[in-house]
Amino acid sequence: MSPLLTTDRPIIEVASGTISPEVLARRLRSIADRPEGALVVHEIYRSIQGESTYAGLPCTFVRLTACHLRCNYCDTRHAFHEGRTRPVAEVVAETLAMGDALVEITGGEPLLQSEVYPLMARLLGAGRTVLLETSGAVDTSEVDPRVVVILDVKTPGSGEAASNLAANWERLHPHDEVKYVVSSRADFDWSVAHILDHRIADRAKVLMGAVHNRVDPTDLAGWILETSLPIRLQVQIHKILWEPNARGV
């Protein structure tokens, strides 16, 4: 564990694997100097929810800037540094104005900015269903239990398996979702062992997706059928509907 040091906020504990403090500070420079009550926001947009058990539904996405991890298959590297500092109230107003009942807070890694908590609270208070997509490498203990946590478990093929924060698996709720992204059969086998060893399917819903151009989703479907586990296959609907590298979709 490494502390994300700030001068005017509580320290956020993050699992940083083998990242040095100097590299961690460099990766988080884009959010280090934001004023109190503000978020560094990469983008806010409407789309069809492409993943999770909510796939296919209209959804407003709030993508926050910065991530301390560098998964080798990451498809949102543009969110590492790009973004604009905005008051939380402004972000809430724009999100609610989109009109969707479903809102996803994503990144980057959204839990790196402590102002995400009042953002989620206000959206919940306005009657929205709030999804939080998080890397699993930041403590989730302060997340409102009404939020649907979509928690990544980093597989060895991601290059970031050392950053998994095991305590997060213990605090899952039945409505939460745990996502495994596999880049090989070895990743799949590792994921199945992880699901069994930590009773993940007893704690939350289990999702699994294939890294684009590394694993054929048809092969992944066959592997899933070899097990008796309640694993839900994900195919990233937004990448089928639009060009895979398109932003704001």
Phi and psi in degrees as GROMACS dihedral restraints (atoms count N, CA, C in turn):
[ dihedral_restraints ]
;  ai    aj    ak    al  type     phi  dphi    fc
    3     4     5     6     1  -130.0    20    10
    4     5     6     7     1   140.3    20    10
    6     7     8     9     1   -82.4    20    10
    7     8     9    10     1   137.4    20    10
    9    10    11    12     1   -90.8    20    10
   10    11    12    13     1   101.0    20    10
   12    13    14    15     1   -78.3    20    10
   13    14    15    16     1   133.9    20    10
   15    16    17    18     1  -135.9    20    10
   16    17    18    19     1   161.0    20    10
   18    19    20    21     1   -92.9    20    10
   19    20    21    22     1   -21.2    20    10
   21    22    23    24     1  -128.2    20    10
   22    23    24    25     1    16.4    20    10
   24    25    26    27     1  -139.6    20    10
   25    26    27    28     1   163.6    20    10
   27    28    29    30     1   -61.6    20    10
   28    29    30    31     1   151.2    20    10
   30    31    32    33     1   -71.3    20    10
   31    32    33    34     1   133.8    20    10
   33    34    35    36     1  -100.4    20    10
   34    35    36    37     1   125.6    20    10
   36    37    38    39     1   -86.5    20    10
   37    38    39    40     1   130.1    20    10
   39    40    41    42     1  -127.6    20    10
   40    41    42    43     1   147.1    20    10
   42    43    44    45     1   -86.4    20    10
   43    44    45    46     1   118.2    20    10
   45    46    47    48     1  -114.4    20    10
   46    47    48    49     1     9.5    20    10
   48    49    50    51     1    56.1    20    10
   49    50    51    52     1  -120.0    20    10
   51    52    53    54     1  -105.9    20    10
   52    53    54    55     1    18.1    20    10
   54    55    56    57     1   -73.5    20    10
   55    56    57    58     1   131.5    20    10
   57    58    59    60     1   -74.9    20    10
   58    59    60    61     1   156.1    20    10
   60    61    62    63     1   -57.1    20    10
   61    62    63    64     1   -34.5    20    10
   63    64    65    66     1   -68.2    20    10
   64    65    66    67     1   -43.5    20    10
   66    67    68    69     1   -67.4    20    10
   67    68    69    70     1   -40.5    20    10
   69    70    71    72     1   -59.0    20    10
   70    71    72    73     1   -45.7    20    10
   72    73    74    75     1   -62.8    20    10
   73    74    75    76     1   -38.8    20    10
   75    76    77    78     1   -66.3    20    10
   76    77    78    79     1   -40.6    20    10
   78    79    80    81     1   -68.9    20    10
   79    80    81    82     1   -24.2    20    10
   81    82    83    84     1  -106.1    20    10
   82    83    84    85     1    12.2    20    10
   84    85    86    87     1   -60.3    20    10
   85    86    87    88     1   -33.2    20    10
   87    88    89    90     1   -67.1    20    10
   88    89    90    91     1   -18.2    20    10
   90    91    92    93     1  -114.7    20    10
   91    92    93    94     1     0.6    20    10
   93    94    95    96     1   -68.3    20    10
   94    95    96    97     1   -33.4    20    10
   96    97    98    99     1  -107.7    20    10
   97    98    99   100     1    16.9    20    10
   99   100   101   102     1   -66.0    20    10
  100   101   102   103     1   143.5    20    10
  102   103   104   105     1   -74.0    20    10
  103   104   105   106     1   161.4    20    10
  105   106   107   108     1   -59.3    20    10
  106   107   108   109     1   138.6    20    10
  108   109   110   111     1    82.6    20    10
  109   110   111   112     1    12.0    20    10
  111   112   113   114     1  -129.9    20    10
  112   113   114   115     1   156.6    20    10
  114   115   116   117     1  -123.9    20    10
  115   116   117   118     1   148.7    20    10
  117   118   119   120     1   -92.9    20    10
  118   119   120   121     1   112.7    20    10
  120   121   122   123     1  -109.5    20    10
  121   122   123   124     1   127.6    20    10
  123   124   125   126     1   -78.8    20    10
  124   125   126   127     1   -48.0    20    10
  126   127   128   129     1  -165.6    20    10
  127   128   129   130     1   154.4    20    10
  129   130   131   132     1  -129.1    20    10
  130   131   132   133     1   128.6    20    10
  132   133   134   135     1  -158.5    20    10
  133   134   135   136     1   162.1    20    10
  135   136   137   138     1  -100.7    20    10
  136   137   138   139     1   145.4    20    10
  138   139   140   141     1  -161.9    20    10
  139   140   141   142     1  -177.8    20    10
  141   142   143   144     1   -87.6    20    10
  142   143   144   145     1   129.6    20    10
  144   145   146   147     1   -60.5    20    10
  145   146   147   148     1   122.1    20    10
  147   148   149   150     1   -95.5    20    10
  148   149   150   151     1   -14.4    20    10
  150   151   152   153     1  -137.4    20    10
  151   152   153   154     1   179.7    20    10
  153   154   155   156     1    75.0    20    10
  154   155   156   157     1   179.3    20    10
  156   157   158   159     1   -73.9    20    10
  157   158   159   160     1    -5.4    20    10
  159   160   161   162     1   -96.0    20    10
  160   161   162   163     1     9.0    20    10
  162   163   164   165     1   -55.3    20    10
  163   164   165   166     1   137.5    20    10
  165   166   167   168     1    98.3    20    10
  166   167   168   169     1   -13.7    20    10
  168   169   170   171     1   -88.8    20    10
  169   170   171   172     1   146.7    20    10
  171   172   173   174     1   -60.4    20    10
  172   173   174   175     1   140.2    20    10
  174   175   176   177     1  -151.8    20    10
  175   176   177   178     1   142.6    20    10
  177   178   179   180     1   -97.1    20    10
  178   179   180   181     1   129.1    20    10
  180   181   182   183     1  -105.9    20    10
  181   182   183   184     1   132.1    20    10
  183   184   185   186     1  -115.1    20    10
  184   185   186   187     1   106.8    20    10
  186   187   188   189     1  -101.0    20    10
  187   188   189   190     1   117.1    20    10
  189   190   191   192     1   -91.9    20    10
  190   191   192   193     1   155.2    20    10
  192   193   194   195     1   -83.6    20    10
  193   194   195   196     1   148.4    20    10
  195   196   197   198     1    92.3    20    10
  196   197   198   199     1   142.2    20    10
  198   199   200   201     1  -151.6    20    10
  199   200   201   202     1   139.8    20    10
  201   202   203   204     1   -89.3    20    10
  202   203   204   205     1    -9.4    20    10
  204   205   206   207     1   -97.9    20    10
  205   206   207   208     1   166.1    20    10
  207   208   209   210     1  -140.0    20    10
  208   209   210   211     1    68.1    20    10
  210   211   212   213     1   -60.4    20    10
  211   212   213   214     1   135.8    20    10
  213   214   215   216     1   -72.2    20    10
  214   215   216   217     1   -10.7    20    10
  216   217   218   219     1  -106.1    20    10
  217   218   219   220     1     9.9    20    10
  219   220   221   222     1   -54.8    20    10
  220   221   222   223     1   133.2    20    10
  222   223   224   225     1  -109.5    20    10
  223   224   225   226     1    11.6    20    10
  225   226   227   228     1  -131.9    20    10
  226   227   228   229     1    43.5    20    10
  228   229   230   231     1   -61.9    20    10
  229   230   231   232     1   -24.4    20    10
  231   232   233   234     1   -63.4    20    10
  232   233   234   235     1   -17.4    20    10
  234   235   236   237     1   -86.3    20    10
  235   236   237   238     1    -4.6    20    10
  237   238   239   240     1   -62.3    20    10
  238   239   240   241     1   -39.3    20    10
  240   241   242   243     1  -130.8    20    10
  241   242   243   244     1   -26.0    20    10
  243   244   245   246     1   -74.6    20    10
  244   245   246   247     1   137.9    20    10
  246   247   248   249     1   165.7    20    10
  247   248   249   250     1   169.3    20    10
  249   250   251   252     1  -130.0    20    10
  250   251   252   253     1   137.2    20    10
  252   253   254   255     1   -76.1    20    10
  253   254   255   256     1   127.0    20    10
  255   256   257   258     1  -139.8    20    10
  256   257   258   259     1   143.5    20    10
  258   259   260   261     1   -62.2    20    10
  259   260   261   262     1   145.6    20    10
  261   262   263   264     1   -56.2    20    10
  262   263   264   265     1   -42.0    20    10
  264   265   266   267     1   -59.9    20    10
  265   266   267   268     1   -37.0    20    10
  267   268   269   270     1   -68.3    20    10
  268   269   270   271     1   -40.1    20    10
  270   271   272   273     1   -64.8    20    10
  271   272   273   274     1   -42.9    20    10
  273   274   275   276     1   -60.6    20    10
  274   275   276   277     1   -47.8    20    10
  276   277   278   279     1   -60.2    20    10
  277   278   279   280     1   -45.5    20    10
  279   280   281   282     1   -65.5    20    10
  280   281   282   283     1   -39.7    20    10
  282   283   284   285     1   -64.6    20    10
  283   284   285   286     1   -45.8    20    10
  285   286   287   288     1   -66.1    20    10
  286   287   288   289     1   -33.0    20    10
  288   289   290   291     1   -65.7    20    10
  289   290   291   292     1   -21.6    20    10
  291   292   293   294     1   -65.3    20    10
  292   293   294   295     1   -29.7    20    10
  294   295   296   297     1    89.8    20    10
  295   296   297   298     1     1.2    20    10
  297   298   299   300     1   -83.5    20    10
  298   299   300   301     1   143.0    20    10
  300   301   302   303     1   -73.8    20    10
  301   302   303   304     1   -22.1    20    10
  303   304   305   306     1  -109.1    20    10
  304   305   306   307     1   130.3    20    10
  306   307   308   309     1  -130.1    20    10
  307   308   309   310     1   133.8    20    10
  309   310   311   312     1  -114.2    20    10
  310   311   312   313     1   129.4    20    10
  312   313   314   315     1   -98.2    20    10
  313   314   315   316     1   122.1    20    10
  315   316   317   318     1  -142.1    20    10
  316   317   318   319     1  -168.3    20    10
  318   319   320   321     1  -159.2    20    10
  319   320   321   322     1  -145.4    20    10
  321   322   323   324     1    52.7    20    10
  322   323   324   325     1  -165.2    20    10
  324   325   326   327     1  -118.4    20    10
  325   326   327   328     1   102.6    20    10
  327   328   329   330     1   -65.2    20    10
  328   329   330   331     1   -26.3    20    10
  330   331   332   333     1   -76.1    20    10
  331   332   333   334     1    -2.4    20    10
  333   334   335   336     1   -73.7    20    10
  334   335   336   337     1   -16.8    20    10
  336   337   338   339     1  -109.0    20    10
  337   338   339   340     1   113.2    20    10
  339   340   341   342     1   -62.4    20    10
  340   341   342   343     1   -22.0    20    10
  342   343   344   345     1   -70.7    20    10
  343   344   345   346     1    -5.9    20    10
  345   346   347   348     1   -64.7    20    10
  346   347   348   349     1   -25.7    20    10
  348   349   350   351     1   -69.5    20    10
  349   350   351   352     1   -49.1    20    10
  351   352   353   354     1   -63.6    20    10
  352   353   354   355     1   -31.7    20    10
  354   355   356   357     1   -59.9    20    10
  355   356   357   358     1   -50.7    20    10
  357   358   359   360     1   -64.5    20    10
  358   359   360   361     1   -38.7    20    10
  360   361   362   363     1   -62.3    20    10
  361   362   363   364     1   -41.7    20    10
  363   364   365   366     1   -68.6    20    10
  364   365   366   367     1   -38.1    20    10
  366   367   368   369     1   -68.1    20    10
  367   368   369   370     1   -40.5    20    10
  369   370   371   372     1   -62.3    20    10
  370   371   372   373     1   -42.4    20    10
  372   373   374   375     1   -63.7    20    10
  373   374   375   376     1   -24.2    20    10
  375   376   377   378     1   -88.5    20    10
  376   377   378   379     1     7.2    20    10
  378   379   380   381     1    87.4    20    10
  379   380   381   382     1    11.7    20    10
  381   382   383   384     1   -83.2    20    10
  382   383   384   385     1   147.6    20    10
  384   385   386   387     1   -83.0    20    10
  385   386   387   388     1   122.9    20    10
  387   388   389   390     1  -111.8    20    10
  388   389   390   391     1   123.0    20    10
  390   391   392   393     1  -102.4    20    10
  391   392   393   394     1   139.6    20    10
  393   394   395   396     1  -121.6    20    10
  394   395   396   397     1   113.4    20    10
  396   397   398   399     1   -96.3    20    10
  397   398   399   400     1   116.7    20    10
  399   400   401   402     1  -131.7    20    10
  400   401   402   403     1   150.3    20    10
  402   403   404   405     1   -67.8    20    10
  403   404   405   406     1   -17.6    20    10
  405   406   407   408     1    84.3    20    10
  406   407   408   409     1     3.3    20    10
  408   409   410   411     1  -108.4    20    10
  409   410   411   412     1    12.5    20    10
  411   412   413   414     1  -130.6    20    10
  412   413   414   415     1   139.4    20    10
  414   415   416   417     1   -55.3    20    10
  415   416   417   418     1   130.1    20    10
  417   418   419   420     1  -103.9    20    10
  418   419   420   421     1    10.3    20    10
  420   421   422   423     1   -65.2    20    10
  421   422   423   424     1   -23.5    20    10
  423   424   425   426     1   -93.5    20    10
  424   425   426   427     1     1.5    20    10
  426   427   428   429     1   -73.2    20    10
  427   428   429   430     1   131.2    20    10
  429   430   431   432     1   -54.6    20    10
  430   431   432   433     1   130.2    20    10
  432   433   434   435     1   -64.0    20    10
  433   434   435   436     1   -13.0    20    10
  435   436   437   438     1   -77.3    20    10
  436   437   438   439     1   -18.5    20    10
  438   439   440   441     1   -73.4    20    10
  439   440   441   442     1   140.0    20    10
  441   442   443   444     1   -87.2    20    10
  442   443   444   445     1   108.7    20    10
  444   445   446   447     1   -84.6    20    10
  445   446   447   448     1   124.6    20    10
  447   448   449   450     1  -106.1    20    10
  448   449   450   451     1   101.0    20    10
  450   451   452   453     1  -101.8    20    10
  451   452   453   454     1   118.9    20    10
  453   454   455   456     1   -72.7    20    10
  454   455   456   457     1   141.8    20    10
  456   457   458   459     1  -113.4    20    10
  457   458   459   460     1   115.6    20    10
  459   460   461   462     1   -75.2    20    10
  460   461   462   463     1   123.9    20    10
  462   463   464   465     1   -84.1    20    10
  463   464   465   466     1   163.8    20    10
  465   466   467   468     1   -56.1    20    10
  466   467   468   469     1   -34.5    20    10
  468   469   470   471     1   -66.4    20    10
  469   470   471   472     1   -17.0    20    10
  471   472   473   474     1   -74.7    20    10
  472   473   474   475     1   -22.1    20    10
  474   475   476   477     1    83.2    20    10
  475   476   477   478     1     1.9    20    10
  477   478   479   480     1  -127.2    20    10
  478   479   480   481     1    20.9    20    10
  480   481   482   483     1   -61.3    20    10
  481   482   483   484     1   -26.9    20    10
  483   484   485   486     1   -68.5    20    10
  484   485   486   487     1   -12.8    20    10
  486   487   488   489     1   -92.9    20    10
  487   488   489   490     1    -4.5    20    10
  489   490   491   492     1   -60.0    20    10
  490   491   492   493     1   134.2    20    10
  492   493   494   495     1  -102.9    20    10
  493   494   495   496     1   101.1    20    10
  495   496   497   498     1   -60.6    20    10
  496   497   498   499     1   -31.3    20    10
  498   499   500   501     1   -59.9    20    10
  499   500   501   502     1   -27.3    20    10
  501   502   503   504     1   -63.9    20    10
  502   503   504   505     1   -30.2    20    10
  504   505   506   507     1   -68.5    20    10
  505   506   507   508     1   -28.8    20    10
  507   508   509   510     1   -75.5    20    10
  508   509   510   511     1   -20.0    20    10
  510   511   512   513     1  -107.5    20    10
  511   512   513   514     1    17.3    20    10
  513   514   515   516     1   -67.3    20    10
  514   515   516   517     1   148.3    20    10
  516   517   518   519     1  -107.5    20    10
  517   518   519   520     1   158.4    20    10
  519   520   521   522     1   -57.9    20    10
  520   521   522   523     1   -27.7    20    10
  522   523   524   525     1   -83.7    20    10
  523   524   525   526     1    -7.0    20    10
  525   526   527   528     1   -76.4    20    10
  526   527   528   529     1   167.2    20    10
  528   529   530   531     1  -133.9    20    10
  529   530   531   532     1   140.1    20    10
  531   532   533   534     1  -116.7    20    10
  532   533   534   535     1   128.0    20    10
  534   535   536   537     1  -114.6    20    10
  535   536   537   538     1   131.6    20    10
  537   538   539   540     1  -115.4    20    10
  538   539   540   541     1   128.0    20    10
  540   541   542   543     1  -110.6    20    10
  541   542   543   544     1   118.2    20    10
  543   544   545   546     1  -110.3    20    10
  544   545   546   547     1   139.2    20    10
  546   547   548   549     1  -114.6    20    10
  547   548   549   550     1     5.6    20    10
  549   550   551   552     1  -169.3    20    10
  550   551   552   553     1   169.1    20    10
  552   553   554   555     1   -63.4    20    10
  553   554   555   556     1   -34.9    20    10
  555   556   557   558     1   -62.0    20    10
  556   557   558   559     1   -40.4    20    10
  558   559   560   561     1   -61.7    20    10
  559   560   561   562     1   -41.9    20    10
  561   562   563   564     1   -61.3    20    10
  562   563   564   565     1   -48.4    20    10
  564   565   566   567     1   -62.1    20    10
  565   566   567   568     1   -39.8    20    10
  567   568   569   570     1   -61.1    20    10
  568   569   570   571     1   -42.3    20    10
  570   571   572   573     1   -65.3    20    10
  571   572   573   574     1   -43.0    20    10
  573   574   575   576     1   -60.7    20    10
  574   575   576   577     1   -44.2    20    10
  576   577   578   579     1   -62.1    20    10
  577   578   579   580     1   -39.6    20    10
  579   580   581   582     1   -64.6    20    10
  580   581   582   583     1   -43.9    20    10
  582   583   584   585     1   -58.3    20    10
  583   584   585   586     1   -43.7    20    10
  585   586   587   588     1   -72.1    20    10
  586   587   588   589     1   -46.1    20    10
  588   589   590   591     1   -62.4    20    10
  589   590   591   592     1   -34.8    20    10
  591   592   593   594     1  -109.4    20    10
  592   593   594   595     1    11.9    20    10
  594   595   596   597     1    51.5    20    10
  595   596   597   598     1    42.0    20    10
  597   598   599   600     1   -62.9    20    10
  598   599   600   601     1   -39.7    20    10
  600   601   602   603     1   -67.7    20    10
  601   602   603   604     1   -20.6    20    10
  603   604   605   606     1   -81.7    20    10
  604   605   606   607     1   -18.2    20    10
  606   607   608   609     1   -98.1    20    10
  607   608   609   610     1   -33.9    20    10
  609   610   611   612     1  -158.9    20    10
  610   611   612   613     1   176.1    20    10
  612   613   614   615     1   -75.7    20    10
  613   614   615   616     1   146.6    20    10
  615   616   617   618     1  -114.7    20    10
  616   617   618   619     1   127.4    20    10
  618   619   620   621     1  -116.9    20    10
  619   620   621   622     1   150.1    20    10
  621   622   623   624     1  -147.3    20    10
  622   623   624   625     1   133.7    20    10
  624   625   626   627     1  -132.4    20    10
  625   626   627   628     1   162.3    20    10
  627   628   629   630     1  -104.4    20    10
  628   629   630   631     1   139.7    20    10
  630   631   632   633     1   -66.9    20    10
  631   632   633   634     1   128.6    20    10
  633   634   635   636     1   -56.1    20    10
  634   635   636   637     1   131.4    20    10
  636   637   638   639     1    69.2    20    10
  637   638   639   640     1     8.6    20    10
  639   640   641   642     1  -114.7    20    10
  640   641   642   643     1   -39.4    20    10
  642   643   644   645     1  -130.3    20    10
  643   644   645   646     1   131.2    20    10
  645   646   647   648     1   -73.9    20    10
  646   647   648   649     1   126.4    20    10
  648   649   650   651     1   -56.1    20    10
  649   650   651   652     1   -30.2    20    10
  651   652   653   654     1   -64.9    20    10
  652   653   654   655     1   -39.5    20    10
  654   655   656   657     1   -64.4    20    10
  655   656   657   658     1   -42.8    20    10
  657   658   659   660     1   -61.3    20    10
  658   659   660   661     1   -40.9    20    10
  660   661   662   663     1   -58.3    20    10
  661   662   663   664     1   -42.7    20    10
  663   664   665   666     1   -63.8    20    10
  664   665   666   667     1   -40.3    20    10
  666   667   668   669     1   -63.0    20    10
  667   668   669   670     1   -42.5    20    10
  669   670   671   672     1   -60.5    20    10
  670   671   672   673     1   -40.4    20    10
  672   673   674   675     1   -67.1    20    10
  673   674   675   676     1   -19.2    20    10
  675   676   677   678     1   -72.5    20    10
  676   677   678   679     1   -18.8    20    10
  678   679   680   681     1   -98.9    20    10
  679   680   681   682     1   171.2    20    10
  681   682   683   684     1  -109.5    20    10
  682   683   684   685     1    20.1    20    10
  684   685   686   687     1   -91.9    20    10
  685   686   687   688     1   147.8    20    10
  687   688   689   690     1   -81.2    20    10
  688   689   690   691     1    65.9    20    10
  690   691   692   693     1   -93.4    20    10
  691   692   693   694     1   128.4    20    10
  693   694   695   696     1   -96.0    20    10
  694   695   696   697     1   121.7    20    10
  696   697   698   699     1   -72.3    20    10
  697   698   699   700     1   133.8    20    10
  699   700   701   702     1  -112.5    20    10
  700   701   702   703     1   141.4    20    10
  702   703   704   705     1  -126.6    20    10
  703   704   705   706     1    11.3    20    10
  705   706   707   708     1    52.2    20    10
  706   707   708   709     1    74.0    20    10
  708   709   710   711     1   -53.5    20    10
  709   710   711   712     1   -38.3    20    10
  711   712   713   714     1   -62.7    20    10
  712   713   714   715     1   -28.1    20    10
  714   715   716   717     1   -81.5    20    10
  715   716   717   718     1   -15.1    20    10
  717   718   719   720     1   -84.7    20    10
  718   719   720   721     1   -39.6    20    10
  720   721   722   723     1   -73.6    20    10
  721   722   723   724     1   -36.4    20    10
  723   724   725   726     1  -125.9    20    10
  724   725   726   727     1   168.8    20    10
  726   727   728   729     1   -56.7    20    10
  727   728   729   730     1   133.1    20    10
  729   730   731   732     1   -54.8    20    10
  730   731   732   733     1   -29.5    20    10
  732   733   734   735     1   -97.1    20    10
  733   734   735   736     1     6.4    20    10
  735   736   737   738     1   -66.1    20    10
  736   737   738   739     1   141.8    20    10
  738   739   740   741     1   -96.2    20    10
  739   740   741   742     1   160.6    20    10
  741   742   743   744     1    67.3    20    10
  742   743   744   745     1    27.0    20    10
